[in-house]
């Protein structure tokens, strides 16, 4: 069963359940309302009779009482009988007097002035009393109340309500209400069914577009987009889908550019190795010193290729969170001195002055010594690559508020601000590929200049962030570049101010 069908059926089921509950509650309260209305009717009927009986007693006007009986009790309806008694229990007025045929309780064909042989009022201290009786085979509820004049009781009034007639009227009212609710419910069900069908079509169309979009993305059509004109959750989902498609398209383009860039960087050392190997194999390697130099170039570039492969592996591990750090307290001055010492030979070969500036009194920092050394060495290599002969590269460390800051600055060619944004990203953007870097590509006869595949700074960023630090760069064309990174003194991430 399709999701849209399930959703429509669920919506219909919830609507029906809610409707059934509403109808049940309505029937329950309608029954309560009818019961209260019946009680009010009984009370008001008895109250009216008591009032008229008292008024006629005051005015000594039995005709007034007789006319009331003729107007109210002539048609039996639910009234089995009605009677007004005096204090002696004798009948002042009875429904037999006004009806065409005898009915109810009576002592003789002429009940007026005779003792009443029916129930007497016993509700002492109450306004009215109710008794269940069986009169001439019929169930009757006798409602009675005292007739009071001048603060004293001068008689009593009784109304007998025919229970069968009362039940028939109540059932008729309930049947009418049930019929009304049935038609209301039927209309609601039809509307709910139509709404569910309409909702299923809307959902089906939206889900169909998303399904087709996902299918096209799966086939490689990364330029496909779905309509995102709605303002509800489907619109949000469509916009998220389009954003995902745009990101996939960007990543695909980035993958192509990155693959081309890495391939280019791999080709450079391979071409160097190939060129020097061909010279050696052809016997045109020159003097023994030149042959040794060519062998050194082959060795250096092969080692660089292995380093590039390690960089790509480590970058993948960093991105997946699988590269573990073995932190321990490290001396910042020792880390700077060690990194500078390892790159001193390369700097001398390039005729670039490499300096270290870090006080031994700096507080120790919790870091992975190997990875910290790798960060500093990578930054030194990057600076050496773009610093001309006679230039300077300076490595320093200093303590700040809550962290230590390591900096590598050079007097190289620098770079424009727009290139700084992509300096630590694998997505270099247009115009920042190997052909448009900060300096010229190394020549086959420049064995000492380090080669890079553009992964070094990206790995630096990942390693710094793995230490909960921050890395940033500042540069101006022709005035050199400074790259600095921070590592917190405590095991808490550096803030944006780092």
ZIZI-V782852 format. One record per helix or strand of 3 or more residues. SS is the DSSP state (H for helix, E for strand). FROM is the first residue (numbers start at 1). LEN is the number of residues. If there is no record, write none. Layout:
# ZIZI-V782852
ss = (SS SS)
from = (FROM FROM)
len = (LEN LEN)
This chain:
# ZIZI-V782852
ss = (H H E E H E E E H H H E H E E H E E H H H E E)
from = (3 62 79 90 95 129 138 152 163 233 288 327 332 353 365 369 392 403 417 434 456 471 481)
len = (57 11 8 5 4 7 12 11 56 50 33 4 19 5 4 17 8 8 4 3 11 5 8)
